[in-house]
Amino acid sequence: MPAPYPIADPSGAIRPEPCYDVTELATLLGVSDRTIRRRVSAELWPYVRGKGGRLLFTREHVRLIVRAFNETHDYPAHEPGREAP
């Protein structure tokens, strides 16, 4: 379950919004943390930075990322997520 983080909306107002971190998003999408970080660093996926430079993804970011899965992109290599023991 995504935790609420204070996010500024386009008007500049700050409000708490549920955000996924890298590990939660990787689990949700079934990919590795490294895949998430590479696609963010390649500027292919939207994100916001939290405290300490933490990568966070809002519900709208997740919606755009999932929609992008249905389109052809020249993504960096994909690594499958780790299976839970």
C-alpha positions in Angstrom: 0.0 0.0 0.0 1.5 3.4 -1.0 2.3 5.7 1.9 1.1 9.4 1.7 3.9 12.0 1.0 3.5 15.7 0.8 3.5 16.6 -3.0 3.1 20.0 -4.6 0.3 20.1 -7.2 0.6 22.3 -10.3 -0.9 25.3 -8.5 1.9 25.0 -5.8 -0.4 23.8 -3.0 1.1 21.0 -1.0 -1.1 18.0 -0.2 -0.5 14.4 1.0 -0.7 12.0 -1.9 -0.1 8.2 -1.9 3.2 7.4 -3.5 5.0 4.2 -4.3 8.8 3.9 -3.7 11.1 2.0 -6.0 10.7 -1.3 -4.2 6.9 -1.1 -4.1 6.7 -0.1 -7.8 9.1 -3.0 -8.8 6.9 -5.4 -6.9 3.7 -4.0 -8.5 5.2 -4.2 -12.0 7.1 -7.5 -11.5 10.4 -6.0 -12.4 13.7 -5.4 -10.5 14.5 -2.2 -8.6 17.4 -1.8 -11.0 15.1 -1.8 -14.0 13.0 1.0 -12.3 16.2 3.1 -11.6 17.6 2.6 -15.1 14.3 3.8 -16.8 14.1 6.8 -14.4 17.7 7.7 -15.1 17.1 7.4 -18.9 14.2 9.9 -18.3 11.7 7.4 -19.7 9.4 7.2 -16.6 7.9 10.1 -14.5 8.7 10.4 -10.8 9.2 12.9 -8.0 12.1 13.1 -5.6 11.3 12.8 -1.9 13.5 13.5 1.1 17.1 12.4 0.6 16.6 12.1 -3.1 14.2 9.1 -2.7 12.4 8.2 -5.9 8.6 8.3 -5.5 5.8 7.5 -8.0 2.3 8.9 -7.6 -0.8 7.0 -8.8 -0.8 9.2 -12.0 2.9 8.2 -12.6 2.0 4.5 -12.2 -0.9 5.0 -14.7 1.4 6.5 -17.3 4.0 3.9 -16.7 1.5 1.0 -17.1 0.1 2.7 -20.3 3.6 3.0 -21.7 4.0 -0.8 -21.4 1.5 -1.1 -24.3 3.6 1.1 -26.5 6.9 0.2 -28.3 9.9 1.9 -26.7 13.7 1.5 -26.8 13.9 0.8 -23.1 17.1 -0.2 -21.3 17.3 -3.9 -20.6 14.5 -5.5 -18.5 15.3 -7.6 -15.4 12.5 -9.7 -13.9 11.6 -9.2 -10.3 12.8 -11.5 -7.7 10.5 -14.3 -6.6 9.5 -14.1 -2.9 11.0 -17.0 -0.9 
